[in-house]
Amino acid sequence: MRDRILVVDDNRFAADSLARIIKIVGYDVTTTYSGSDALEQIAAFQPHLALIDIGMPDLDGFEVARRIRQQCRVPRLILVALTAWARNEDQRHAYECGFDRHVAKPISLELLRNVLAMLDQATACFSQQQ
């Protein structure tokens, strides 16, 4: 079974472009364009990693992460803030809300590889625990 990745961004072009790249690399990927839809997709798609924009109009990424951490029953879910909000206080707040990593937009291919490596490492650790 391939790992599943959710891309959440209200900028449809950005979300769809990133999802295409991730799919080419070999992951199952789906996109959504709002925070409230992200919460529904977490339950339905059960991703192993979610790349979530912070600045969304309905529910911002901070609130999405908080709710996911409070409600989520998906084991080994990695949350990555992928955002233009890159000040130190934004990064700190992202970690406080439950993100595992904070990445500034635009993401380079090298940094995307590093993020995907987090998923590969978590998968290996999770497999060893079972």
DRENLO-350497 format. One record per residue: residue number from 0; residue in one letter; x, y, z of N, C-alpha, C in turn. Coordinates in nm, 3 decimals, padded with zeros to 5 digits. Atoms other than C-alpha are relative to their C-alpha. Layout:
<sites>
+-----+------+---------+---------+---------+---------+---------+---------+---------+---------+---------+
!  nr ! rest !     n.x !     n.y !     n.z !    ca.x !    ca.y !    ca.z !     c.x !     c.y !     c.z !
+-----+------+---------+---------+---------+---------+---------+---------+---------+---------+---------+
! NUM !    A !       X !       Y !       Z !       X !       Y !       Z !       X !       Y !       Z !
...
+-----+------+---------+---------+---------+---------+---------+---------+---------+---------+---------+
</sites>
This chain:
<sites>
+-----+------+---------+---------+---------+---------+---------+---------+---------+---------+---------+
!  nr ! rest !     n.x !     n.y !     n.z !    ca.x !    ca.y !    ca.z !     c.x !     c.y !     c.z !
+-----+------+---------+---------+---------+---------+---------+---------+---------+---------+---------+
!   0 !    M !  00.084 ! -00.119 !  00.000 !  00.000 !  00.000 !  00.000 !  00.088 !  00.125 !  00.000 !
!   1 !    R ! -00.076 ! -00.124 !  00.007 !  00.133 !  00.341 ! -00.096 ! -00.047 !  00.098 !  00.107 !
!   2 !    D !  00.035 ! -00.103 ! -00.097 !  00.143 !  00.625 !  00.153 ! -00.091 !  00.103 ! -00.066 !
!   3 !    R !  00.097 ! -00.099 !  00.048 ! -00.135 !  00.881 !  00.121 !  00.035 !  00.139 !  00.052 !
!   4 !    I ! -00.033 ! -00.139 ! -00.032 ! -00.078 !  01.257 !  00.116 ! -00.117 !  00.088 ! -00.037 !
!   5 !    L !  00.104 ! -00.100 !  00.023 ! -00.334 !  01.535 !  00.147 !  00.066 !  00.136 ! -00.015 !
!   6 !    V ! -00.048 ! -00.136 !  00.024 ! -00.256 !  01.879 !  00.002 ! -00.119 !  00.093 !  00.020 !
!   7 !    V !  00.108 ! -00.093 ! -00.033 ! -00.467 !  02.164 !  00.144 !  00.048 !  00.142 ! -00.026 !
!   8 !    D ! -00.036 ! -00.138 !  00.031 ! -00.447 !  02.511 ! -00.009 ! -00.117 !  00.064 ! -00.073 !
!   9 !    D !  00.109 ! -00.068 !  00.069 ! -00.710 !  02.765 ! -00.112 !  00.042 !  00.050 ! -00.138 !
!  10 !    N ! -00.050 ! -00.030 !  00.134 ! -00.489 !  02.846 ! -00.412 ! -00.001 ! -00.130 ! -00.079 !
!  11 !    R !  00.020 !  00.127 !  00.071 ! -00.611 !  02.572 ! -00.644 !  00.118 ! -00.035 ! -00.090 !
!  12 !    F ! -00.114 !  00.027 !  00.087 ! -00.322 !  02.608 ! -00.888 !  00.117 ! -00.054 !  00.081 !
!  13 !    A ! -00.110 !  00.045 ! -00.084 ! -00.065 !  02.571 ! -00.609 ! -00.025 ! -00.141 !  00.052 !
!  14 !    A !  00.034 !  00.133 ! -00.053 ! -00.245 !  02.272 ! -00.456 !  00.009 ! -00.107 ! -00.108 !
!  15 !    D !  00.002 !  00.099 !  00.108 ! -00.298 !  02.094 ! -00.786 !  00.140 ! -00.026 ! -00.057 !
!  16 !    S ! -00.137 !  00.016 !  00.051 !  00.059 !  02.157 ! -00.906 !  00.084 ! -00.086 !  00.094 !
!  17 !    L ! -00.075 !  00.078 ! -00.098 !  00.211 !  02.023 ! -00.585 ! -00.049 ! -00.146 !  00.001 !
!  18 !    A !  00.055 !  00.136 !  00.000 ! -00.022 !  01.722 ! -00.594 !  00.050 ! -00.080 ! -00.121 !
!  19 !    R ! -00.051 !  00.070 !  00.119 !  00.090 !  01.637 ! -00.949 !  00.143 ! -00.048 !  00.021 !
!  20 !    I ! -00.140 !  00.037 ! -00.026 !  00.455 !  01.638 ! -00.843 !  00.006 ! -00.118 !  00.097 !
!  21 !    I !  00.000 !  00.106 ! -00.100 !  00.383 !  01.421 ! -00.540 ! -00.047 ! -00.132 ! -00.061 !
!  22 !    K !  00.051 !  00.122 !  00.065 !  00.185 !  01.175 ! -00.752 !  00.105 ! -00.061 ! -00.091 !
!  23 !    I ! -00.106 !  00.049 !  00.089 !  00.471 !  01.149 ! -01.004 !  00.106 ! -00.075 !  00.080 !
!  24 !    V ! -00.100 !  00.063 ! -00.085 !  00.705 !  01.058 ! -00.718 ! -00.047 ! -00.137 !  00.050 !
!  25 !    G !  00.047 !  00.133 ! -00.035 !  00.479 !  00.764 ! -00.635 ! -00.093 ! -00.011 !  00.119 !
!  26 !    Y !  00.091 !  00.003 ! -00.114 !  00.239 !  00.860 ! -00.357 ! -00.144 !  00.014 ! -00.048 !
!  27 !    D !  00.141 ! -00.030 !  00.021 ! -00.140 !  00.853 ! -00.347 ! -00.023 !  00.140 !  00.057 !
!  28 !    V !  00.017 ! -00.138 ! -00.044 ! -00.246 !  01.215 ! -00.322 ! -00.139 !  00.049 ! -00.037 !
!  29 !    T !  00.125 ! -00.069 !  00.030 ! -00.564 !  01.415 ! -00.301 !  00.014 !  00.144 !  00.048 !
!  30 !    T ! -00.006 ! -00.142 ! -00.036 ! -00.626 !  01.787 ! -00.276 ! -00.135 !  00.046 !  00.050 !
!  31 !    T !  00.119 ! -00.071 ! -00.042 ! -00.875 !  02.007 ! -00.104 !  00.037 !  00.147 !  00.014 !
!  32 !    Y ! -00.028 ! -00.143 !  00.015 ! -00.910 !  02.383 ! -00.109 ! -00.053 !  00.086 !  00.115 !
!  33 !    S !  00.045 ! -00.076 ! -00.117 ! -01.045 !  02.481 !  00.233 !  00.029 ! -00.079 !  00.127 !
!  34 !    G ! -00.025 !  00.065 ! -00.128 ! -00.987 !  02.409 !  00.598 ! -00.110 ! -00.096 !  00.041 !
!  35 !    S !  00.110 !  00.088 ! -00.039 ! -01.332 !  02.265 !  00.657 ! -00.002 ! -00.126 ! -00.086 !
!  36 !    D ! -00.009 !  00.119 !  00.086 ! -01.296 !  02.033 !  00.356 !  00.119 ! -00.088 !  00.041 !
!  37 !    A ! -00.116 !  00.078 ! -00.045 ! -00.955 !  01.928 !  00.490 ! -00.038 ! -00.093 !  00.113 !
!  38 !    L !  00.041 !  00.085 ! -00.112 ! -01.115 !  01.799 !  00.808 ! -00.081 ! -00.119 ! -00.049 !
!  39 !    E !  00.077 !  00.111 !  00.057 ! -01.358 !  01.590 !  00.604 !  00.092 ! -00.099 ! -00.072 !
!  40 !    Q ! -00.091 !  00.087 !  00.075 ! -01.077 !  01.456 !  00.383 !  00.091 ! -00.081 !  00.093 !
!  41 !    I ! -00.081 !  00.075 ! -00.097 ! -00.869 !  01.358 !  00.686 ! -00.074 ! -00.127 !  00.040 !
!  42 !    A !  00.080 !  00.115 ! -00.040 ! -01.151 !  01.129 !  00.794 ! -00.021 ! -00.098 ! -00.115 !
!  43 !    A !  00.032 !  00.087 !  00.114 ! -01.231 !  00.996 !  00.446 !  00.123 ! -00.064 ! -00.064 !
!  44 !    F ! -00.119 !  00.045 !  00.073 ! -00.886 !  00.965 !  00.288 !  00.103 ! -00.063 !  00.092 !
!  45 !    Q ! -00.095 !  00.046 ! -00.102 ! -00.689 !  00.895 !  00.608 !  00.145 !  00.007 ! -00.048 !
!  46 !    P ! -00.137 ! -00.016 !  00.049 ! -00.361 !  01.040 !  00.485 !  00.102 ! -00.030 !  00.108 !
!  47 !    H ! -00.113 !  00.018 ! -00.091 ! -00.025 !  00.967 !  00.639 !  00.074 !  00.132 !  00.020 !
!  48 !    L ! -00.064 ! -00.131 ! -00.006 !  00.096 !  01.322 !  00.570 ! -00.096 !  00.101 ! -00.060 !
!  49 !    A !  00.082 ! -00.108 !  00.052 ! -00.093 !  01.648 !  00.520 !  00.085 !  00.126 ! -00.009 !
!  50 !    L ! -00.066 ! -00.128 !  00.024 !  00.060 !  01.961 !  00.368 ! -00.110 !  00.106 !  00.001 !
!  51 !    I !  00.112 ! -00.090 ! -00.024 ! -00.159 !  02.246 !  00.492 !  00.045 !  00.145 ! -00.004 !
!  52 !    D ! -00.022 ! -00.144 !  00.004 ! -00.159 !  02.614 !  00.400 ! -00.057 !  00.062 !  00.128 !
!  53 !    I !  00.050 ! -00.068 ! -00.121 ! -00.206 !  02.851 !  00.694 ! -00.108 !  00.102 ! -00.035 !
!  54 !    G !  00.091 ! -00.111 !  00.030 ! -00.380 !  03.149 !  00.530 ! -00.115 ! -00.040 ! -00.090 !
!  55 !    M !  00.120 !  00.036 !  00.075 ! -00.716 !  03.009 !  00.424 ! -00.119 !  00.075 !  00.058 !
!  56 !    P !  00.108 ! -00.088 ! -00.047 ! -01.043 !  03.203 !  00.446 ! -00.099 ! -00.062 !  00.098 !
!  57 !    D !  00.104 !  00.052 ! -00.090 ! -01.280 !  02.962 !  00.622 !  00.057 ! -00.043 !  00.134 !
!  58 !    L ! -00.076 !  00.039 ! -00.120 ! -01.061 !  02.783 !  00.877 !  00.146 !  00.011 ! -00.037 !
!  59 !    D ! -00.142 ! -00.010 !  00.034 ! -00.698 !  02.880 !  00.883 !  00.071 ! -00.131 !  00.038 !
!  60 !    G ! -00.075 !  00.123 ! -00.023 ! -00.432 !  02.610 !  00.893 !  00.030 ! -00.027 !  00.146 !
!  61 !    F ! -00.023 !  00.019 ! -00.143 ! -00.363 !  02.669 !  01.262 ! -00.119 ! -00.074 !  00.063 !
!  62 !    E !  00.120 !  00.062 ! -00.056 ! -00.724 !  02.580 !  01.349 ! -00.019 ! -00.141 ! -00.055 !
!  63 !    V !  00.010 !  00.133 !  00.059 ! -00.721 !  02.285 !  01.109 !  00.092 ! -00.096 !  00.076 !
!  64 !    A ! -00.094 !  00.086 ! -00.072 ! -00.412 !  02.143 !  01.280 ! -00.049 ! -00.030 !  00.142 !
!  65 !    R !  00.052 !  00.020 ! -00.136 ! -00.563 !  02.196 !  01.626 ! -00.112 ! -00.105 !  00.000 !
!  66 !    R !  00.114 !  00.093 !  00.004 ! -00.882 !  02.014 !  01.530 !  00.044 ! -00.141 ! -00.039 !
!  67 !    I ! -00.049 !  00.132 !  00.039 ! -00.696 !  01.732 !  01.359 !  00.063 ! -00.069 !  00.120 !
!  68 !    R ! -00.067 !  00.061 ! -00.116 ! -00.483 !  01.672 !  01.667 ! -00.099 ! -00.036 !  00.110 !
!  69 !    Q !  00.100 !  00.031 ! -00.103 ! -00.789 !  01.682 !  01.894 ! -00.090 ! -00.116 ! -00.041 !
!  70 !    Q !  00.103 !  00.093 !  00.046 ! -01.015 !  01.462 !  01.679 !  00.052 ! -00.119 ! -00.077 !
!  71 !    C ! -00.048 !  00.097 !  00.097 ! -00.795 !  01.254 !  01.453 !  00.033 ! -00.134 !  00.063 !
!  72 !    R ! -00.034 !  00.134 ! -00.042 ! -00.771 !  00.882 !  01.489 !  00.086 ! -00.071 ! -00.104 !
!  73 !    V ! -00.089 !  00.056 !  00.102 ! -00.533 !  00.834 !  01.196 !  00.138 ! -00.016 !  00.064 !
!  74 !    P ! -00.133 !  00.018 ! -00.060 ! -00.213 !  00.676 !  01.332 !  00.107 !  00.057 ! -00.092 !
!  75 !    R ! -00.120 ! -00.050 !  00.067 !  00.119 !  00.830 !  01.232 ! -00.025 !  00.111 ! -00.101 !
!  76 !    L !  00.028 ! -00.112 !  00.089 ! -00.029 !  01.142 !  01.068 !  00.101 !  00.111 !  00.024 !
!  77 !    I ! -00.097 ! -00.109 ! -00.006 !  00.241 !  01.399 !  00.993 ! -00.065 !  00.124 ! -00.059 !
!  78 !    L !  00.055 ! -00.127 !  00.047 !  00.124 !  01.760 !  00.962 !  00.113 !  00.097 ! -00.032 !
!  79 !    V ! -00.101 ! -00.096 !  00.044 !  00.334 !  02.007 !  00.764 ! -00.071 !  00.128 ! -00.042 !
!  80 !    A !  00.049 ! -00.132 !  00.041 !  00.251 !  02.377 !  00.745 !  00.082 !  00.042 ! -00.122 !
!  81 !    L ! -00.065 ! -00.046 !  00.123 !  00.330 !  02.485 !  00.389 ! -00.061 !  00.135 ! -00.030 !
!  82 !    T !  00.063 ! -00.130 ! -00.008 !  00.279 !  02.857 !  00.397 !  00.096 !  00.115 ! -00.030 !
!  83 !    A ! -00.077 ! -00.123 !  00.017 !  00.394 !  03.207 !  00.312 !  00.019 !  00.070 !  00.135 !
!  84 !    W ! -00.013 ! -00.056 ! -00.134 !  00.356 !  03.288 !  00.682 !  00.125 ! -00.059 !  00.065 !
!  85 !    A ! -00.129 !  00.060 ! -00.039 !  00.720 !  03.241 !  00.775 !  00.075 !  00.076 !  00.109 !
!  86 !    R ! -00.067 ! -00.069 ! -00.111 !  00.793 !  03.473 !  01.065 !  00.025 ! -00.098 !  00.113 !
!  87 !    N ! -00.030 !  00.088 ! -00.114 !  00.941 !  03.319 !  01.379 ! -00.124 ! -00.031 !  00.082 !
!  88 !    E !  00.120 !  00.024 ! -00.080 !  00.614 !  03.366 !  01.566 ! -00.100 ! -00.089 ! -00.074 !
!  89 !    D !  00.087 !  00.090 !  00.077 !  00.424 !  03.194 !  01.282 !  00.048 ! -00.145 !  00.014 !
!  90 !    Q ! -00.056 !  00.135 ! -00.016 !  00.658 !  02.896 !  01.306 ! -00.030 ! -00.055 !  00.138 !
!  91 !    R !  00.025 !  00.043 ! -00.138 !  00.626 !  02.880 !  01.683 ! -00.148 ! -00.037 !  00.018 !
!  92 !    H !  00.144 !  00.026 ! -00.012 !  00.247 !  02.902 !  01.661 ! -00.040 ! -00.128 ! -00.074 !
!  93 !    A !  00.029 !  00.123 !  00.076 !  00.240 !  02.625 !  01.398 !  00.032 ! -00.123 !  00.085 !
!  94 !    Y ! -00.037 !  00.115 ! -00.085 !  00.424 !  02.388 !  01.633 ! -00.094 ! -00.012 !  00.119 !
!  95 !    E !  00.093 !  00.003 ! -00.114 !  00.197 !  02.485 !  01.924 ! -00.136 ! -00.057 ! -00.040 !
!  96 !    C !  00.130 !  00.049 !  00.048 ! -00.108 !  02.400 !  01.711 !  00.003 ! -00.146 ! -00.043 !
!  97 !    G ! -00.008 !  00.142 !  00.030 !  00.022 !  02.053 !  01.632 !  00.072 ! -00.037 ! -00.129 !
!  98 !    F ! -00.078 !  00.033 !  00.119 !  00.226 !  02.081 !  01.314 !  00.132 ! -00.064 !  00.039 !
!  99 !    D ! -00.129 !  00.064 ! -00.022 !  00.532 !  01.859 !  01.294 !  00.114 !  00.076 ! -00.067 !
! 100 !    R ! -00.102 ! -00.073 !  00.076 !  00.713 !  02.085 !  01.049 ! -00.064 !  00.124 ! -00.060 !
! 101 !    H !  00.043 ! -00.126 !  00.061 !  00.686 !  02.440 !  00.913 !  00.090 !  00.026 ! -00.119 !
! 102 !    V ! -00.077 ! -00.020 !  00.123 !  00.794 !  02.502 !  00.552 ! -00.054 !  00.125 ! -00.070 !
! 103 !    A !  00.040 ! -00.123 !  00.069 !  00.791 !  02.839 !  00.376 ! -00.020 ! -00.027 ! -00.149 !
! 104 !    K !  00.025 !  00.005 !  00.144 !  00.644 !  02.872 !  00.028 !  00.094 !  00.097 ! -00.070 !
! 105 !    P !  00.027 !  00.121 !  00.077 !  00.745 !  02.823 ! -00.240 !  00.096 ! -00.111 !  00.043 !
! 106 !    I ! -00.083 !  00.113 ! -00.041 !  00.876 !  02.478 ! -00.161 !  00.087 ! -00.044 ! -00.118 !
! 107 !    S ! -00.092 !  00.049 !  00.103 !  01.181 !  02.364 ! -00.354 ! -00.014 ! -00.152 ! -00.010 !
! 108 !    L !  00.005 !  00.146 !  00.015 !  01.208 !  02.011 ! -00.489 !  00.085 ! -00.069 !  00.106 !
! 109 !    E ! -00.087 !  00.059 ! -00.104 !  01.492 !  01.944 ! -00.245 ! -00.071 ! -00.003 !  00.135 !
! 110 !    L !  00.072 ! -00.004 ! -00.128 !  01.284 !  02.053 !  00.052 ! -00.121 ! -00.094 ! -00.003 !
! 111 !    L !  00.110 !  00.096 !  00.012 !  00.987 !  01.853 ! -00.075 !  00.051 ! -00.142 !  00.021 !
! 112 !    R ! -00.060 !  00.133 ! -00.023 !  01.214 !  01.546 ! -00.086 !  00.025 ! -00.022 !  00.149 !
! 113 !    N ! -00.024 !  00.012 ! -00.145 !  01.311 !  01.616 !  00.277 ! -00.130 ! -00.025 !  00.076 !
! 114 !    V !  00.130 !  00.020 ! -00.066 !  00.945 !  01.639 !  00.380 ! -00.050 ! -00.141 ! -00.026 !
! 115 !    L !  00.044 !  00.136 !  00.032 !  00.862 !  01.316 !  00.198 !  00.086 ! -00.104 !  00.070 !
! 116 !    A ! -00.088 !  00.091 ! -00.075 !  01.161 !  01.153 !  00.367 ! -00.051 ! -00.017 !  00.144 !
! 117 !    M !  00.060 !  00.012 ! -00.133 !  00.991 !  01.229 !  00.701 ! -00.107 ! -00.109 ! -00.001 !
! 118 !    L !  00.105 !  00.100 !  00.013 !  00.702 !  01.017 !  00.582 !  00.059 ! -00.139 ! -00.014 !
! 119 !    D ! -00.065 !  00.130 !  00.017 !  00.929 !  00.736 !  00.470 !  00.060 ! -00.050 !  00.132 !
! 120 !    Q ! -00.058 !  00.038 ! -00.129 !  01.107 !  00.738 !  00.808 ! -00.110 ! -00.041 !  00.098 !
! 121 !    A !  00.110 !  00.033 ! -00.089 !  00.777 !  00.738 !  00.997 ! -00.062 ! -00.134 ! -00.037 !
! 122 !    T !  00.054 !  00.127 !  00.047 !  00.651 !  00.450 !  00.785 !  00.088 ! -00.115 !  00.048 !
! 123 !    A ! -00.092 !  00.104 ! -00.043 !  00.962 !  00.247 !  00.865 ! -00.011 ! -00.024 !  00.151 !
! 124 !    C !  00.012 !  00.013 ! -00.145 !  00.932 !  00.318 !  01.239 ! -00.133 ! -00.063 !  00.038 !
! 125 !    F !  00.132 !  00.053 ! -00.030 !  00.559 !  00.241 !  01.239 ! -00.004 ! -00.151 ! -00.032 !
! 126 !    S ! -00.004 !  00.143 !  00.040 !  00.619 ! -00.091 !  01.057 !  00.075 ! -00.084 !  00.102 !
! 127 !    Q ! -00.079 !  00.073 ! -00.098 !  00.882 ! -00.193 !  01.312 ! -00.075 ! -00.018 !  00.131 !
! 128 !    Q !  00.074 !  00.006 ! -00.126 !  00.644 ! -00.121 !  01.602 ! -00.111 ! -00.105 ! -00.006 !
! 129 !    Q !  00.113 !  00.093 !  00.011 !  00.373 ! -00.352 !  01.467 !  00.042 ! -00.144 !  00.006 !
+-----+------+---------+---------+---------+---------+---------+---------+---------+---------+---------+
</sites>
